[in-house]
Amino acid sequence: MKRLCAHTRRSFLGSLALGPILGRVAIGAEQVTEPRTKKPNFVVILVDDLGYGDLSSYGASDLRTPNVDRLAAEGIRFDNAYANCPVCSPTRASLLTGRYPEMVGVPGVIRTHRANSWGNLITDAKLLPALLKPLGYTSAIIGKWHLGLKSPNTPNERGFDFFHGFLGDMMDDYHTHRRHGINYMRRNDETIDPKGHATDLFTDWACEWLRERKPGQPFFLYLAYNAPHTPIQPPKEWLEKVKQREPNLPEKRARIVALIEHMDDGIGRVLKCLADTGLDKDTLVVFVSDNGGDLPAGARNGAVRAGKGTMYEGGLRVPMAARWPGRIKPGSRSERVVLTMDILPTLVEAAGGRVEHEIDGASFLPTLLGESQPEAKRDLFFGRREGGPFKGGTIECVRRGDWKLLRPMPGKPLELYNLKADPQEQKNLAEAEPAKFKELEAALNAQLGRYSKVPWQPPE
C-alpha cells in the first residue's frame, strides 16, 4: 500500500471516525467531500459578553450554571478558547466564515448609524450555511445576527433558510427589543413585535424550530443570545432568587449573575427539547462566548487581565464547551488553543465535507474525538476598529506560541508579554526582548497589510 500524503491521511482518518466511503459534492466552482452515512446535527450556542470566570464550571462561586456545566461534563471543556475579537460583530463574522474578521470586512461593531459603524460583510464571503447546504443541511439562526441591518446582509440573503430574531447589536431593553427606537425583530424578512424577555423568546423559538425537524434531515441551528450583554435586565424572579441565595452580593453583581442564570436556564430548556425530540444523540452542541466579560457591567473574567474590548486576555479568552454523545468522551478537557473561526472547518469536517476555498480557521475535530492533534503552527491575530476614543483607529495583537505582542490603544506603544511565564500580563518585555519584539512586530505589520486590501465600509 502506498504511503498516504498528510492531507490524504487526515481525510482517511476522518472517514474512519465519521463513517465509510466518501462522495463528492460541488459548491459552485468548489467541491466538498460528503460521506454516505448519517450526518450529525449541529447546534452552536453563542452568548454575548460572558466572562471567562462567569460559569460555575470555570470557577465562579457566586452563580449557578448547571446546564452549561452539564455540556462540559458530558463532553469537553476548552481552557484556551479565544474569541476572534473582543467585541461582537467581528467574532460573529469569524464564526460564520472561518476567517479573520478583517478579511471579510468586519473589523469592528456594525451599528445603526454609518458614522459609528465599523464593518460591512463583503459580498463574496462564504458563510457556513451555504457550505453545509450541499451536504444536505438546513440552517436556522435564532437570536442576534449583528452582521447587517438591511439587504443584502440579512440572514436569509446570506444563506440561512430561517431567521427568527434580532438584526441589530445590543437591545436598549430586553422587553421592548428596540435599538435607537428602531424595531429590529424579524421572522425571516417580516418585522415582528413579540412580547416577553428576549432570552425567553429566543429559547422558545429555538425549541419550536427543533420540534419541526424531520427525521433524517441534518440541521445547523445557530442560537445567539443577547444575554448577558448590557442592559443587565434579569427577570425579577431570577434577581430575587439570587439575592436570597447570595445576600452579600453587590447589586450590580447580583443583577448580572441573575441574567446569566436565566440564560443558563434557557439553554437547559433547549437541551431538553433536543432530548425530548430524540435529536440529542445525533447532535454536536458547541457553546462559546463572543468575547470576554464586560467588567463595568459586573462581569468577571477569572484571573486574566482586563475585559471586553481590550487586547488583553480578559477581552479575548472565553469559556467554551462541546457535547456529542458517543463521539466526545464525557469529562474531557483540552488545553488546545482554539479560536471562533476554527468552528466552521470543524463542523464542515464533522459533516463529512472539506472547505476548498481559503480560510484562516483550522479544524479541531480530532481533539473533539479524543484523537492526538498537534498544536496548530500558526500565528494568531486579533484586532478591533472603533470610534470614540479610538477615533476610527485600531488596536491589534499577534500571538506566536506563548509570546503576545499587543497595542492597547491606537497610537500607543506595543507591549510584549510571555503568557506562560506571565499569564496575567503584568510584565511588559518590549525593552527586555528586542529581538522577539521585532520578530512579532514584522508579523503583525504583514497581517495588517493583508487587512488593508479589504474594504470594510458600505457603499454610499
Summary of the structure (lengths in Angstrom):
residues: 460
radius of gyration: 21.2
end to end distance: 59.7
largest distance: 68.8
contacts: 1598
relative contact order: 0.18
helix: 32%
strand: 21%
